[in-house]
Amino acid sequence: MDDIPGFRCTSCGTCCLEGAARLQVTEDDIALWQDQAPHILEFVRLSGRKGQRTGEMGRSVHGGAETTRCVWIKKFPGRDQYYCRIYPWRPRVCRRYPTSIEHARFTDCPGV
């Protein structure tokens, strides 16, 4: 994510706990995981063909229970903050969040 004036991530987890159970992934995400973190692919349902692949990542893809939260979010012990277990390899959609102050406000992100 590029720095957005007026935004500071509070690690509250809102972006990962609500509506992040299924994330769209790109060909670049898939290539990164194949090269550096193949264990992530277990949670990805691919579609399309090589060079045009996309996919969806989430717990339900892996066969887990339906949920609204991202499969990779984890709460810090004893704190009301969260962290991403795949942060260096998180999908592009996560890297871009929020896209603007307006987007953060629209999604009720407390970082604004």
C-alpha positions in Angstrom: 0.0 0.0 0.0 1.3 3.5 -0.8 1.2 5.9 2.0 -2.1 7.8 2.2 -2.0 11.1 4.0 -4.3 10.9 7.0 -4.3 7.1 7.2 -2.5 5.0 9.8 -3.1 1.3 10.2 -4.1 0.5 13.8 -3.9 -3.3 13.3 -7.5 -3.6 14.4 -8.2 -6.3 11.9 -11.4 -4.8 10.6 -10.3 -5.2 6.9 -9.5 -8.9 7.5 -12.2 -9.9 9.9 -15.2 -8.6 7.9 -15.8 -9.7 4.4 -12.4 -11.1 3.7 -13.2 -14.8 3.8 -12.9 -14.9 0.0 -10.3 -12.8 -1.6 -9.7 -12.4 -5.4 -6.1 -13.3 -6.3 -4.2 -12.4 -9.5 -1.7 -14.2 -11.7 1.1 -12.2 -10.0 -0.1 -13.4 -6.6 -0.1 -17.0 -7.8 3.3 -16.7 -9.3 4.7 -15.3 -6.1 3.2 -18.1 -4.0 4.5 -20.8 -6.4 8.0 -19.4 -6.1 8.1 -18.3 -2.4 5.2 -19.7 -0.4 3.6 -22.7 -2.0 1.7 -23.6 1.2 -0.6 -20.6 0.5 -1.8 -22.3 -2.7 -3.6 -24.9 -0.6 -6.1 -22.1 0.2 -6.6 -21.0 -3.4 -9.1 -22.1 -6.0 -7.6 -21.3 -9.4 -9.5 -20.5 -12.6 -8.4 -19.7 -16.1 -5.3 -20.9 -17.8 -1.6 -20.1 -17.2 -0.9 -16.5 -18.2 -4.6 -15.6 -17.5 -5.2 -17.3 -14.2 -7.1 -15.7 -11.3 -8.4 -17.3 -8.2 -10.1 -17.0 -5.0 -8.5 -17.5 -1.6 -10.2 -18.4 1.7 -11.1 -21.0 4.3 -14.1 -22.4 2.4 -11.8 -23.1 -0.6 -9.7 -25.3 1.8 -12.9 -27.1 3.0 -13.2 -25.2 6.3 -16.3 -23.7 7.8 -17.9 -20.6 6.2 -16.7 -17.4 7.9 -16.3 -13.7 7.2 -12.7 -13.5 8.3 -9.5 -14.1 6.3 -7.9 -17.5 6.9 -4.5 -15.8 7.6 -5.5 -13.3 10.3 -4.3 -14.0 13.8 -4.9 -12.1 17.0 -2.0 -10.9 19.1 -2.2 -12.6 22.5 -3.7 -10.3 25.2 -4.2 -7.4 22.7 -7.1 -6.1 20.6 -4.8 -6.1 17.6 -4.2 -8.6 14.7 -1.5 -9.6 12.3 -1.3 -11.3 8.9 0.5 -14.7 9.0 1.4 -14.2 5.3 2.1 -10.5 5.3 5.2 -10.7 3.0 3.1 -12.7 0.5 -0.3 -11.2 1.0 -2.5 -10.9 -2.1 -2.5 -7.7 -4.1 -6.0 -6.8 -3.0 -4.6 -6.7 0.6 -1.6 -4.7 -0.4 -3.8 -2.0 -1.9 -6.1 -1.6 1.1 -7.3 1.0 1.5 -7.2 2.6 -1.9 -8.1 6.1 -0.4 -9.3 7.9 2.7 -12.8 7.6 1.2 -12.4 3.9 0.8 -11.2 3.5 4.4 -14.2 5.5 5.7 -16.6 3.5 3.5 -15.3 0.3 5.0 -15.4 1.7 8.6 -11.6 1.5 9.0 -10.6 3.3 12.2 -7.2 4.2 10.6 -8.6 7.6 9.4 
